[in-house]
Amino acid sequence: MLNIRTYPLGPIQANCYIISNSHKECLVIDPGGEGEKLVKQLRKLHLNPVAILLTHAHFDHIGGVDAVRDAYNVPVYLHKKESSWLQDPMQNGSGRYKEIPDILVSPANHLIESEQILEISHFKFKILHTPGHSPGSISYVFLDEGFAIVGDTLFEGSIGRTDLVGGNSKLLLSSIHNKLLTLDEETIIYPGHGGPTRIDIEMEQNPFLNGF
Protein backbone atom coordinates (compact mmCIF):
# COMPACT_ATOMS: atom_id res chain seq x y z
CA MET A 1 0.00 0.00 0.00
CA LEU A 2 1.25 3.44 -0.91
CA ASN A 3 1.36 6.45 1.40
CA ILE A 4 0.37 9.86 0.02
CA ARG A 5 1.64 13.03 1.64
CA THR A 6 0.61 16.49 0.44
CA TYR A 7 2.76 19.61 0.82
CA PRO A 8 1.46 22.95 -0.51
CA LEU A 9 4.62 24.77 -1.58
CA GLY A 10 5.75 27.96 -3.25
CA PRO A 11 4.12 31.35 -3.82
CA ILE A 12 0.79 29.89 -4.98
CA GLN A 13 0.84 26.89 -2.64
CA ALA A 14 0.74 24.26 -5.37
CA ASN A 15 0.40 20.74 -4.06
CA CYS A 16 3.55 18.66 -4.04
CA TYR A 17 2.80 14.97 -3.52
CA ILE A 18 5.17 12.47 -1.95
CA ILE A 19 4.12 8.93 -2.82
CA SER A 20 6.04 6.41 -0.74
CA ASN A 21 6.09 2.63 -0.37
CA SER A 22 7.14 0.11 2.25
CA HIS A 23 10.70 0.12 0.89
CA LYS A 24 11.06 3.79 1.96
CA GLU A 25 11.23 4.77 -1.69
CA CYS A 26 9.18 7.68 -2.96
CA LEU A 27 8.07 9.60 -6.01
CA VAL A 28 8.13 13.39 -5.77
CA ILE A 29 5.36 14.88 -7.88
CA ASP A 30 5.33 18.61 -8.70
CA PRO A 31 7.87 20.08 -6.25
CA GLY A 32 6.66 23.61 -6.87
CA GLY A 33 8.95 25.56 -4.55
CA GLU A 34 10.76 25.66 -1.22
CA GLY A 35 13.06 22.91 -2.45
CA GLU A 36 15.41 22.97 0.52
CA LYS A 37 12.47 22.68 2.91
CA LEU A 38 11.20 19.71 0.94
CA VAL A 39 14.58 17.98 1.00
CA LYS A 40 14.75 18.43 4.78
CA GLN A 41 11.32 16.84 5.11
CA LEU A 42 12.32 13.88 2.93
CA ARG A 43 15.39 13.32 5.09
CA LYS A 44 13.33 13.63 8.26
CA LEU A 45 11.03 10.91 6.93
CA HIS A 46 14.02 8.79 5.84
CA LEU A 47 12.59 8.53 2.34
CA ASN A 48 14.63 7.92 -0.79
CA PRO A 49 13.26 9.56 -3.96
CA VAL A 50 13.54 7.48 -7.13
CA ALA A 51 12.05 10.05 -9.53
CA ILE A 52 10.48 13.48 -9.88
CA LEU A 53 7.26 13.49 -11.89
CA LEU A 54 5.80 16.69 -13.31
CA THR A 55 2.15 17.04 -14.27
CA HIS A 56 3.08 20.12 -16.28
CA ALA A 57 5.70 22.87 -16.37
CA HIS A 58 4.05 25.97 -14.94
CA PHE A 59 6.34 27.79 -12.52
CA ASP A 60 4.30 26.96 -9.43
CA HIS A 61 4.82 23.25 -10.06
CA ILE A 62 8.56 23.24 -10.90
CA GLY A 63 10.31 25.71 -8.58
CA GLY A 64 11.79 23.05 -6.30
CA VAL A 65 12.80 20.55 -8.97
CA ASP A 66 16.53 21.21 -9.06
CA ALA A 67 16.92 21.24 -5.28
CA VAL A 68 15.44 17.74 -5.04
CA ARG A 69 17.19 16.45 -8.14
CA ASP A 70 20.58 17.73 -6.99
CA ALA A 71 20.14 16.33 -3.48
CA TYR A 72 19.21 12.82 -4.62
CA ASN A 73 20.49 12.58 -8.23
CA VAL A 74 17.11 11.37 -9.52
CA PRO A 75 15.57 11.78 -12.99
CA VAL A 76 12.81 14.23 -13.88
CA TYR A 77 9.88 13.18 -16.10
CA LEU A 78 7.90 15.71 -18.17
CA HIS A 79 5.76 15.64 -21.31
CA LYS A 80 7.77 16.49 -24.43
CA LYS A 81 5.37 19.29 -25.43
CA GLU A 82 6.65 21.35 -22.51
CA SER A 83 10.31 20.40 -22.65
CA SER A 84 11.38 24.00 -23.37
CA TRP A 85 9.22 25.53 -20.65
CA LEU A 86 11.58 24.67 -17.81
CA GLN A 87 14.08 27.22 -19.10
CA ASP A 88 11.63 29.77 -20.48
CA PRO A 89 10.04 32.06 -17.85
CA MET A 90 7.47 33.38 -20.32
CA GLN A 91 6.22 29.91 -21.13
CA ASN A 92 6.29 28.60 -17.56
CA GLY A 93 4.59 31.81 -16.43
CA SER A 94 7.11 33.15 -13.91
CA GLY A 95 8.14 35.89 -16.32
CA ARG A 96 4.62 37.30 -16.30
CA TYR A 97 4.68 38.42 -12.66
CA LYS A 98 6.95 41.18 -11.37
CA GLU A 99 6.70 39.91 -7.79
CA ILE A 100 7.98 36.43 -8.76
CA PRO A 101 11.61 35.84 -9.82
CA ASP A 102 12.15 34.09 -13.13
CA ILE A 103 12.06 30.33 -12.64
CA LEU A 104 14.71 28.41 -14.57
CA VAL A 105 15.04 24.64 -14.21
CA SER A 106 17.53 22.27 -15.82
CA PRO A 107 16.12 20.13 -18.66
CA ALA A 108 14.06 17.06 -17.86
CA ASN A 109 15.86 13.72 -17.99
CA HIS A 110 12.96 11.83 -19.57
CA LEU A 111 10.42 13.27 -21.98
CA ILE A 112 7.08 11.49 -22.08
CA GLU A 113 5.84 11.08 -25.63
CA SER A 114 2.86 8.75 -25.30
CA GLU A 115 0.37 7.30 -22.88
CA GLN A 116 1.80 4.21 -21.23
CA ILE A 117 2.20 2.10 -18.15
CA LEU A 118 5.42 3.17 -16.47
CA GLU A 119 7.37 1.25 -13.85
CA ILE A 120 9.98 3.00 -11.74
CA SER A 121 11.58 0.75 -9.14
CA HIS A 122 8.65 -0.69 -7.15
CA PHE A 123 6.12 1.87 -8.45
CA LYS A 124 3.75 1.16 -11.32
CA PHE A 125 1.29 3.68 -12.74
CA LYS A 126 -0.45 4.77 -15.92
CA ILE A 127 0.34 8.00 -17.73
CA LEU A 128 -2.58 9.82 -19.36
CA HIS A 129 -2.09 12.84 -21.60
CA THR A 130 -4.70 15.32 -20.35
CA PRO A 131 -4.04 18.60 -22.19
CA GLY A 132 -6.13 21.74 -21.97
CA HIS A 133 -4.73 23.58 -18.98
CA SER A 134 -1.44 23.35 -20.84
CA PRO A 135 -0.36 21.38 -23.94
CA GLY A 136 1.69 18.83 -22.03
CA SER A 137 -0.49 18.31 -18.97
CA ILE A 138 -0.44 14.70 -17.87
CA SER A 139 -2.12 12.70 -15.12
CA TYR A 140 -0.51 9.87 -13.18
CA VAL A 141 -3.02 7.13 -12.42
CA PHE A 142 -2.22 4.52 -9.78
CA LEU A 143 -4.78 1.95 -10.86
CA ASP A 144 -4.06 -0.64 -8.18
CA GLU A 145 -4.31 1.97 -5.45
CA GLY A 146 -7.38 3.77 -6.79
CA PHE A 147 -6.06 7.32 -7.06
CA ALA A 148 -4.74 9.77 -9.65
CA ILE A 149 -2.54 12.86 -9.51
CA VAL A 150 -4.03 15.21 -12.10
CA GLY A 151 -2.22 18.55 -11.79
CA ASP A 152 -4.37 21.53 -12.73
CA THR A 153 -6.78 19.62 -14.95
CA LEU A 154 -9.59 18.91 -12.50
CA PHE A 155 -10.36 20.30 -9.05
CA GLU A 156 -13.03 19.80 -6.43
CA GLY A 157 -15.99 21.61 -7.97
CA SER A 158 -13.90 23.28 -10.64
CA ILE A 159 -11.57 22.78 -13.61
CA GLY A 160 -8.21 24.16 -14.68
CA ARG A 161 -7.82 27.63 -16.15
CA THR A 162 -7.16 27.88 -19.88
CA ASP A 163 -6.04 31.50 -20.30
CA LEU A 164 -2.31 30.73 -20.08
CA VAL A 165 0.14 29.73 -22.82
CA GLY A 166 -1.28 26.86 -24.85
CA GLY A 167 -4.52 26.68 -22.87
CA ASN A 168 -7.61 25.33 -24.63
CA SER A 169 -10.97 25.07 -22.88
CA LYS A 170 -12.52 22.64 -25.37
CA LEU A 171 -9.49 20.37 -25.12
CA LEU A 172 -9.54 20.57 -21.33
CA LEU A 173 -13.16 19.42 -21.15
CA SER A 174 -12.40 16.64 -23.62
CA SER A 175 -9.49 15.47 -21.46
CA ILE A 176 -11.65 15.45 -18.34
CA HIS A 177 -14.57 13.64 -19.91
CA ASN A 178 -12.69 11.19 -22.13
CA LYS A 179 -9.74 10.43 -19.87
CA LEU A 180 -10.48 11.17 -16.21
CA LEU A 181 -14.21 10.54 -15.98
CA THR A 182 -13.75 7.14 -17.61
CA LEU A 183 -11.73 5.99 -14.60
CA ASP A 184 -13.42 3.96 -11.88
CA GLU A 185 -15.95 6.25 -10.21
CA GLU A 186 -14.39 5.73 -6.80
CA THR A 187 -10.96 6.91 -7.99
CA ILE A 188 -9.62 9.59 -5.66
CA ILE A 189 -8.41 12.69 -7.47
CA TYR A 190 -5.46 14.65 -6.08
CA PRO A 191 -5.33 18.06 -7.81
CA GLY A 192 -2.60 20.64 -8.16
CA HIS A 193 -4.29 22.98 -5.68
CA GLY A 194 -6.79 22.42 -2.89
CA GLY A 195 -8.08 19.19 -1.43
CA PRO A 196 -8.79 15.79 -2.96
CA THR A 197 -12.06 14.75 -4.50
CA ARG A 198 -13.50 11.70 -6.23
CA ILE A 199 -14.58 10.94 -9.78
CA ASP A 200 -18.21 10.18 -8.91
CA ILE A 201 -18.51 13.40 -6.88
CA GLU A 202 -17.27 15.52 -9.77
CA MET A 203 -19.51 13.71 -12.25
CA GLU A 204 -22.53 14.58 -10.13
CA GLN A 205 -21.68 17.96 -8.64
CA ASN A 206 -19.07 19.82 -10.70
CA PRO A 207 -20.93 22.72 -12.38
CA PHE A 208 -18.26 23.13 -15.06
CA LEU A 209 -18.90 19.64 -16.40
CA ASN A 210 -22.63 19.95 -16.92
CA GLY A 211 -23.84 20.18 -20.48
CA PHE A 212 -20.63 18.98 -22.11
ABEGO torsion letter per residue (X at the ends): XBBBBBBBBEAAGBBBBBBBBAAGBBBBBGBAEGAAAAAAAAAAAGBBBABBBBABABAAAAAAAAAAAAAAGBBBBBBAAAAAAAABAAAAGAAABAABBBBBBBBBABBBABBBBBBBEABBBBBBBBBGABAABBBBBBAAAGBBBAEAABBBGBBBBAABBGBBAAAAAAAAAAAAAABBAABBBBBABEBBBBAAAAAAABAAABGX
